C-alpha cells in the first residue's frame, strides 16, 4: 500500500512539473508574440534607413543662426537668442549635437554596416559615406572637436563614452573619405534610386557633390593650413564641382502629411511664428532684421520682393517700398509698429514643399572666385566667376519656388551689371565683396553664412550689444556641448576642453583663426 501510494504521489508530482513546464513554455511563447511589433523587421533595409538619415541630416540645421547672421530677429528674448545672445538661452546651442547622435549618426552606421562587404552594393555604401561627411562637416563646424571615429560604436564595440576627435583630424579623414569615394563611384552599379531624396541615385551627381564638399572644406582651411587648403581645392576643381543648376544638391519634400515630409526650416518658421498670416500675431515675435532688408533695398536687389512681404490691410504685399526690417534691440515686448515690419514670404521662404538647397552652383562660383584670386585656379577669371555666382544665386529661387521665386532675366542682368567684382581693389576689398554677396546668396542657409563669416570676417556685421548679453556684445564663434556630456562622458569632454579651449561661445574652433 505504501509503495503504491508513493508511486502514485511521485507520478502526480512529475505530472504537475511537466504541466507547469508546458504552461511556462506557452506563456513564454505568448509573451514573445505580445511584445513583438508586427510592423517591425529584424532585417535592415539600407534604402529605408538611408532615406531617414537624409531627412534627419537636413533637419538638424539650426534656425537660431538666421538671427545670428542678422537675417531675422525677434522682440521675444527666448526666440531672439541668435540675434541678441540673451542670458539663459544659450542652451539652445545644444540642439544640433543632441539631434545628431540620436538620429543620423546611428542611422548611417546601420546603413554602412549592412552594406559592408557587398561589392554589388558599393555605390550605396559610398554615397552613405559621402552623406556622412556632409553631416559631420556641418556638426564639427558648429562645435569644433566632437565624437567622430568612435561615434555610434556602442552596440558593436561597447564604446559608450566615445572620445572627441580633434577637428584637424576630423577634417583630414573627411577629405580623404571624399577623395576615395568620388574616385570609386561606378555608374554601372546599383544605387539607392528613388530612396535617395537628393539625387535619385545619380552617381555622377554624387561625385560632383563629393568634390564640391571637398572644395568647401578645403577653403575652410585657408588660414589655418593654406598649403593643405590649396592641395584639396586644386584636387576638387580637377575632379569637377557643381556648376550647373541641374546638379545642385537639394533635399526634396512633398509638403504634406507628417512633418518629416515638409521642408524643416520652412515648417519650423511657419508653425512657430508666421502661421497666423496677419503680420501681427507672430507667436515668437519674429521679423526680418533691418540689417538684411536695408542691404537688399540699398542694392536694389531683385531678391527682395521674392523673399519678403508686409501685410498691407491683411494682404501679403511684396512691394519694395513697403519693406522695412525690425531692429534687434527691442526689449521683450511687441514694438508699436510691429505689424508694419517685413517677414518671410509664405510663397517662397515658407513654402512647405520647397527643396532645401544643400550645396549650390552659386557657392561653387564664389569659392572658385576666391581660389582664382589666390592663384589656386589659374584658369579661372575672378570677375567672370563672381558674375556667374550672382546669376546662379538669383536663378536658384526658381528651384525653391517655381512660380513665385522666378526673377526676370533682365533684373538679374541689371544687378550683375551694377555689381561687378572690384578687380582694381585689394585682395581684402574683393573678399569683402565676394562674401557679402555670398551672405545674400545662401539665405536661408544661415549655417553656411556663419561658417564663412567666421573664416573671412565678411560680411562686416556689427554685433548687437543687447543688455546683459552673454558674449560681451560679440557674435559667438561656436556652439556649446550639451551639459549631459559633462556627466555621461566626462573624461572625453575634459580632454576636448583641454585641447580646444573652454566650452564657451567665444572659443574659436580649429580653422577659425582669430581675426
Secondary structure as UniProt FT lines:
FT   HELIX           2..34
FT   TURN            38..39
FT   HELIX           46..59
FT   HELIX           64..68
FT   TURN            69..70
FT   STRAND          72..74
FT   TURN            77..80
FT   HELIX           81..84
FT   TURN            87..88
FT   HELIX           90..94
FT   HELIX           95..101
FT   TURN            102..103
FT   HELIX           104..115
FT   TURN            116..117
FT   HELIX           119..121
FT   HELIX           122..143
FT   STRAND          146..147
FT   TURN            149..152
FT   HELIX           154..157
FT   STRAND          164..165
FT   HELIX           167..184
FT   TURN            187..188
FT   HELIX           193..195
FT   TURN            197..201
FT   HELIX           203..220
FT   TURN            221..224
FT   HELIX           226..239
FT   HELIX           245..247
FT   STRAND          249..251
FT   HELIX           259..261
FT   HELIX           264..269
FT   HELIX           270..274
FT   TURN            275..276
FT   TURN            283..284
FT   STRAND          286..289
FT   HELIX           290..298
FT   TURN            299..300
FT   TURN            302..303
FT   HELIX           304..307
FT   STRAND          308..312
FT   TURN            313..314
FT   STRAND          315..317
FT   HELIX           320..322
FT   TURN            328..329
FT   TURN            336..337
FT   HELIX           338..340
FT   STRAND          343..344
FT   TURN            346..350
FT   TURN            352..353
FT   STRAND          356..359
FT   HELIX           361..373
FT   TURN            374..375
FT   TURN            378..379
FT   HELIX           382..400
FT   TURN            402..405
FT   HELIX           409..418
FT   TURN            423..424
FT   HELIX           427..442
FT   TURN            443..444
FT   HELIX           446..456
FT   TURN            467..468
FT   TURN            470..471
FT   TURN            483..484
FT   HELIX           485..488
FT   HELIX           490..500
FT   TURN            505..506
FT   TURN            510..511
//
